[in-house]
């Protein structure tokens, strides 16, 4: 719908409200009429279908505060005498004549020019703020940094406004015009299944609402370029390998005062020589001797970034048993920490000196009457 069409229609009358109606009253009136005339509720009733379209058209204008102000300004212009008349006698006038361009030798522009100037200025100031694009990146950090948190530097390349035209798409110094395809709205309305419609970004101005006499030689009218920058990003304590961190406002810059996009960092955590990780717990494989498990022992094991702790191994401990050391694991988001899970693993010596060999042979002789594998041959 053109700006001139706004001036020829009484949208307040269509919705059955007064010119001083509040936004809530306008919304209530629209909802009531839309329900009553919706095509889904009135199949085959073309009159109500047309009413539904008119109601939707009216609400699209006076239901939007910015559009409503523009509409009211036009309707209250002195040239209209506070109202609209049809052609013919009785003091009426032909609105199409007033809106027609009356240029020529010595002639002045018609009200169509006034509308164009009024809406052109306002559309330029109403260029919609657009959020910047989100940016993806990957960072590899050490095992210890993942547990404690770290600030890293990231070199990012992202889409941004063209540095030559500042995102306008026009050659610097050329004159902008309101896009004739979308009439400065930045979008066009297409029909989707009968009475329904959908707004789509204007294919001519790409949502910028303005077009230029000449395109920018750098971006060829797209208004887009590439920005390279280095930022500092804080990786929180306790981050896991493969975790995706969202950093708000660290993505590509916005347009027309819009907010920056977000940065999503996928974190890769390097392995550790001694420790592993399971959820919020650290894991540790502890080499032990057969005698320590059989007779019991107290052994010292390391913790990550802290003093060693003592594990008390009871006599007869089976190989592969895991001991839990409270509070020596990874830090959680709530400030608490997981545990250290220490698993004992018997180490078999590759060679034996004579004394060790004699001791083991004596042990073998002592337990010879109690074969370990007897149960494997028992029938069920």
C-alpha positions as CSV (number, residue, x, y, z in Angstrom):
1,X,0.0,0.0,0.0
2,X,1.4,3.4,-1.0
3,X,1.7,6.4,1.3
4,X,-1.0,8.2,-0.8
5,X,-3.4,5.3,-0.1
6,X,-3.1,6.0,3.6
7,X,-4.5,9.5,3.1
8,X,-7.6,8.2,1.2
9,X,-8.7,5.7,3.8
10,X,-10.2,6.2,7.3
11,X,-8.6,3.4,9.3
12,X,-10.2,4.6,12.5
13,X,-13.6,4.1,10.9
14,X,-12.7,0.7,9.6
15,X,-11.9,-0.4,13.2
16,X,-14.8,1.5,14.7
17,X,-12.7,3.6,17.1
18,X,-12.2,7.3,17.6
19,X,-9.0,9.2,16.5
20,X,-8.1,9.6,20.2
21,X,-8.4,5.8,20.9
22,X,-5.7,4.3,23.0
23,X,-3.4,1.6,21.7
24,X,-5.2,-1.0,23.8
25,X,-8.6,0.1,22.5
26,X,-7.3,-0.2,18.9
27,X,-5.9,-3.7,19.6
28,X,-9.2,-4.9,21.2
29,X,-11.2,-3.6,18.3
30,X,-8.9,-5.3,15.8
31,X,-9.0,-8.6,17.6
32,X,-12.8,-8.5,17.8
33,X,-13.3,-7.8,14.1
34,X,-10.5,-10.2,13.1
35,X,-12.2,-13.1,14.9
36,X,-15.6,-12.2,13.5
37,X,-14.4,-12.0,9.9
38,X,-11.5,-14.5,9.8
39,X,-11.6,-16.6,6.6
40,X,-11.1,-19.9,8.5
41,X,-14.3,-19.1,10.5
42,X,-16.3,-18.0,7.4
43,X,-15.4,-20.3,4.5
44,X,-16.9,-19.1,1.3
45,X,-18.1,-15.7,2.7
46,X,-16.2,-13.3,0.3
47,X,-17.7,-10.2,2.0
48,X,-16.2,-11.1,5.3
49,X,-12.9,-12.1,3.7
50,X,-12.7,-8.6,2.3
51,X,-13.6,-7.1,5.6
52,X,-10.9,-9.1,7.2
53,X,-8.3,-7.7,4.8
54,X,-9.4,-4.1,5.4
55,X,-9.3,-4.7,9.2
56,X,-5.8,-6.1,8.9
57,X,-4.7,-3.2,6.7
58,X,-6.1,-0.7,9.1
59,X,-4.4,-2.3,12.2
60,X,-1.1,-2.5,10.3
61,X,-1.1,1.3,10.2
62,X,-2.7,2.7,13.3
63,X,-1.7,-0.3,15.4
64,X,1.9,0.8,14.9
65,X,2.8,4.0,16.8
66,X,5.2,5.3,14.2
67,X,2.9,4.6,11.2
68,X,0.0,6.0,13.1
69,X,1.8,9.3,13.7
70,X,2.6,9.6,10.0
71,X,-1.0,8.7,9.1
72,X,-2.4,11.3,11.5
73,X,0.0,14.0,10.2
74,X,-1.1,13.4,6.6
75,X,-4.8,13.4,7.6
76,X,-4.5,16.6,9.5
77,X,-2.6,18.5,6.8
78,X,-4.3,22.0,6.2
79,X,-4.6,21.3,2.5
80,X,-7.2,18.7,3.2
81,X,-9.4,20.9,5.3
82,X,-9.7,18.3,8.0
83,X,-11.4,15.8,5.7
84,X,-11.6,14.3,2.3
85,X,-14.2,14.8,-0.4
86,X,-15.0,13.2,-3.7
87,X,-14.9,14.8,-7.1
88,X,-17.7,16.9,-8.4
89,X,-19.6,19.8,-6.8
90,X,-20.5,20.7,-3.3
91,X,-17.1,22.0,-2.4
92,X,-15.5,18.6,-2.8
93,X,-12.2,17.9,-4.6
94,X,-10.5,15.2,-6.6
95,X,-7.8,13.8,-4.3
96,X,-6.0,12.2,-7.2
97,X,-5.5,15.7,-8.7
98,X,-3.9,16.9,-5.5
99,X,-1.7,13.8,-5.3
100,X,-0.7,14.1,-8.9
101,X,2.6,15.8,-9.8
102,X,1.8,19.2,-11.3
103,X,5.3,20.0,-12.5
104,X,6.0,21.7,-15.7
105,X,7.1,25.2,-16.7
106,X,6.7,27.4,-13.8
107,X,4.5,24.8,-12.1
108,X,4.8,23.6,-8.5
109,X,4.8,20.0,-7.4
110,X,1.5,18.5,-6.1
111,X,0.8,17.1,-2.7
112,X,2.3,13.9,-3.9
113,X,5.7,15.7,-3.7
114,X,4.8,16.8,-0.1
115,X,4.0,13.2,0.8
116,X,7.2,12.0,-0.8
117,X,9.3,14.5,1.1
118,X,7.5,13.9,4.4
119,X,7.7,10.1,4.2
120,X,11.2,10.2,2.7
121,X,12.6,12.1,5.6
122,X,10.9,10.0,8.1
123,X,11.8,6.7,6.5
124,X,15.5,7.7,6.5
125,X,15.4,8.4,10.2
126,X,13.5,5.2,10.8
127,X,16.1,2.9,9.2
128,X,15.6,-0.2,11.3
129,X,18.3,-1.1,13.7
130,X,19.7,-4.6,12.9
131,X,21.5,-6.9,15.2
132,X,24.9,-8.0,14.1
133,X,25.6,-11.6,12.9
134,X,26.6,-14.3,15.4
135,X,30.2,-15.5,15.1
136,X,31.6,-19.0,15.6
137,X,35.2,-19.7,16.8
138,X,37.2,-22.5,18.4
139,X,39.8,-22.2,21.2
140,X,42.2,-24.8,22.6
141,X,43.1,-24.4,26.3
142,X,45.1,-26.4,28.8
143,X,43.6,-29.0,31.2
144,X,44.5,-26.7,34.1
145,X,43.0,-23.6,32.5
146,X,39.8,-25.4,31.9
147,X,39.5,-26.1,35.6
148,X,40.5,-22.7,36.8
149,X,39.1,-20.4,34.1
150,X,41.2,-18.3,31.8
151,X,41.1,-15.1,29.6
152,X,42.2,-15.8,26.1
153,X,42.8,-13.6,23.0
154,X,40.8,-14.5,19.9
155,X,41.5,-13.2,16.4
156,X,38.1,-13.0,14.6
157,X,37.0,-12.3,11.1
158,X,33.4,-11.5,10.7
159,X,30.9,-9.8,8.3
160,X,30.5,-6.1,9.0
161,X,29.4,-2.9,7.4
162,X,31.5,-2.0,4.3
163,X,34.2,0.4,5.3
164,X,33.8,2.5,2.1
165,X,30.1,3.2,2.2
166,X,29.5,2.5,5.9
167,X,26.9,-0.1,5.1
168,X,24.7,2.0,2.8
169,X,25.5,0.2,-0.3
170,X,25.9,3.5,-2.2
171,X,28.9,5.2,-3.8
172,X,30.1,7.9,-1.3
173,X,28.8,11.3,-2.5
174,X,25.8,9.9,-4.5
175,X,22.2,10.7,-3.6
176,X,20.0,8.2,-1.8
177,X,16.3,7.7,-2.7
178,X,13.5,5.9,-1.1
179,X,13.3,2.4,-2.5
180,X,10.3,2.3,-5.0
181,X,9.9,-1.4,-4.6
182,X,9.0,-1.4,-0.9
183,X,8.3,2.4,-0.7
184,X,10.9,2.7,2.1
185,X,9.5,0.0,4.3
186,X,12.5,-2.3,3.9
187,X,10.2,-5.2,3.3
188,X,7.5,-6.3,0.9
189,X,4.3,-8.2,1.6
190,X,3.5,-11.4,-0.3
191,X,0.4,-13.5,-0.3
192,X,0.5,-16.9,1.4
193,X,-2.6,-18.9,0.8
194,X,-5.5,-16.6,0.1
195,X,-6.1,-14.0,2.8
196,X,-2.8,-14.6,4.6
197,X,0.4,-12.6,3.9
198,X,4.0,-12.6,5.0
199,X,6.6,-9.9,5.1
200,X,9.9,-10.5,3.3
201,X,13.0,-8.4,3.1
202,X,12.9,-6.2,0.1
203,X,15.0,-7.7,-2.7
204,X,16.0,-4.3,-4.1
205,X,17.2,-2.4,-1.1
206,X,17.9,-5.5,1.0
207,X,16.0,-4.0,4.0
208,X,18.0,-0.7,4.1
209,X,15.0,1.2,2.8
210,X,17.1,3.4,0.5
211,X,18.7,3.0,-2.9
212,X,21.5,5.0,-4.4
213,X,22.2,6.4,-7.9
214,X,25.4,4.4,-8.0
215,X,26.5,1.3,-6.1
216,X,29.5,1.3,-3.8
217,X,32.6,0.2,-5.8
218,X,33.9,-1.8,-2.9
219,X,30.9,-3.9,-1.9
220,X,29.0,-3.5,-5.2
221,X,25.9,-2.4,-3.4
222,X,25.7,-5.2,-0.7
223,X,26.7,-2.8,2.1
224,X,28.8,-5.7,3.6
225,X,32.5,-6.2,4.2
226,X,34.8,-8.2,6.4
227,X,36.1,-7.0,9.8
228,X,39.2,-8.5,11.4
229,X,39.8,-7.8,15.1
230,X,41.2,-9.3,18.3
231,X,39.1,-9.6,21.4
232,X,39.6,-10.9,25.0
233,X,37.3,-13.7,25.9
234,X,36.8,-15.1,29.4
235,X,36.4,-18.9,29.6
236,X,34.7,-19.8,32.9
237,X,36.2,-22.3,35.4
238,X,35.0,-25.8,35.0
239,X,34.5,-25.7,31.2
240,X,34.4,-29.2,29.6
241,X,36.0,-30.4,26.4
242,X,33.7,-29.7,23.4
243,X,31.5,-27.3,25.4
244,X,30.1,-24.3,23.5
245,X,30.4,-21.0,25.3
246,X,28.1,-18.0,24.4
247,X,29.7,-14.5,24.8
248,X,26.9,-11.9,24.4
249,X,27.7,-8.8,22.3
250,X,31.1,-10.2,21.1
251,X,29.9,-11.0,17.6
252,X,29.7,-8.9,14.5
253,X,28.7,-5.2,15.0
254,X,25.1,-4.2,14.4
255,X,23.8,-1.8,11.8
256,X,21.9,1.5,12.3
257,X,22.6,1.4,16.1
258,X,21.6,-2.2,16.4
259,X,23.3,-4.4,19.0
260,X,26.3,-6.6,18.2
261,X,25.8,-10.3,17.7
262,X,27.0,-13.0,19.9
263,X,30.2,-15.0,19.8
264,X,30.0,-18.8,20.2
265,X,33.3,-20.4,21.2
266,X,33.7,-24.2,21.1
267,X,36.3,-25.1,23.7
268,X,38.9,-27.9,23.1
269,X,40.6,-29.0,26.3
270,X,44.1,-30.5,26.0
271,X,44.8,-33.7,27.9
272,X,46.9,-34.0,31.1
273,X,49.9,-36.2,31.7
274,X,48.5,-37.6,35.0
275,X,44.9,-36.6,35.5
276,X,41.7,-37.3,33.6
277,X,38.2,-36.0,34.0
278,X,34.8,-37.5,34.4
279,X,32.0,-34.9,34.7
280,X,33.0,-32.7,37.6
281,X,35.4,-35.2,39.1
282,X,39.1,-35.7,38.3
283,X,40.4,-39.2,37.8
284,X,43.8,-40.7,38.6
285,X,45.3,-44.1,38.1
286,X,47.6,-45.0,41.0
287,X,50.3,-47.7,40.5
288,X,50.5,-50.0,43.6
289,X,52.3,-53.3,44.4
290,X,50.7,-56.6,45.2
291,X,52.0,-56.4,48.7
292,X,50.3,-53.0,49.3
293,X,46.9,-54.4,48.4
294,X,47.4,-57.7,50.2
295,X,48.9,-56.3,53.4
296,X,47.4,-52.8,53.4
297,X,49.3,-49.5,53.1
298,X,49.3,-45.7,53.3
299,X,50.4,-44.1,50.1
300,X,50.6,-40.4,48.9
301,X,48.9,-39.3,45.7
302,X,49.0,-35.9,44.0
303,X,46.2,-33.4,43.6
304,X,46.0,-30.9,40.8
305,X,47.4,-27.6,42.0
306,X,47.4,-28.6,45.7
307,X,49.4,-30.6,48.2
308,X,49.5,-34.4,48.0
309,X,46.9,-36.4,50.1
310,X,47.3,-39.8,51.8
311,X,45.3,-42.8,50.7
312,X,44.7,-45.5,53.3
313,X,44.5,-48.9,51.5
314,X,42.9,-51.6,53.7
315,X,44.5,-55.1,53.7
316,X,42.9,-57.3,51.0
317,X,42.0,-54.5,48.6
318,X,41.1,-55.8,45.2
319,X,42.9,-54.5,42.1
320,X,41.0,-51.7,40.3
321,X,39.2,-50.4,43.4
322,X,38.5,-46.6,43.2
323,X,39.0,-44.3,46.3
324,X,37.2,-41.0,46.5
325,X,39.0,-37.9,47.8
326,X,36.4,-35.3,48.5
327,X,36.7,-31.7,47.2
328,X,39.7,-32.3,45.0
329,X,38.0,-32.3,41.6
330,X,36.8,-29.7,39.1
331,X,35.0,-26.4,40.1
332,X,31.3,-26.3,39.4
333,X,29.3,-23.3,38.3
334,X,27.8,-22.9,41.9
335,X,31.3,-22.6,43.4
336,X,31.5,-26.1,44.8
337,X,34.0,-28.7,43.6
338,X,33.9,-32.3,42.5
339,X,36.0,-35.1,43.8
340,X,39.3,-36.9,43.0
341,X,38.7,-40.5,42.0
342,X,41.9,-42.5,42.5
343,X,41.9,-46.1,41.1
344,X,44.6,-48.5,42.3
345,X,46.3,-50.6,39.6
346,X,48.8,-53.4,40.5
347,X,52.1,-53.1,38.7
348,X,53.9,-56.4,37.8
349,X,57.7,-55.9,37.8
350,X,59.4,-56.9,34.5
351,X,62.4,-58.3,36.3
352,X,63.0,-59.7,39.8
353,X,66.2,-59.7,41.9
354,X,67.0,-63.0,43.7
355,X,65.5,-62.0,47.0
356,X,62.2,-60.9,45.5
357,X,62.0,-64.0,43.4
358,X,62.6,-66.2,46.4
359,X,59.9,-64.4,48.4
360,X,57.4,-64.8,45.6
361,X,58.2,-68.5,45.1
362,X,57.7,-69.0,48.9
363,X,54.3,-67.3,48.5
364,X,53.4,-69.6,45.6
365,X,54.2,-72.6,47.7
366,X,52.2,-71.3,50.6
367,X,49.0,-70.9,48.5
368,X,49.4,-73.9,46.2
369,X,46.6,-75.8,47.9
370,X,44.1,-73.0,47.1
371,X,43.8,-72.8,43.4
372,X,42.3,-69.4,42.3
373,X,40.6,-70.8,39.2
374,X,38.8,-73.8,40.7
375,X,35.4,-72.1,40.4
376,X,35.8,-71.8,36.6
377,X,35.3,-75.5,36.2
378,X,32.4,-76.1,38.5
379,X,29.2,-77.1,36.7
380,X,26.1,-75.2,37.4
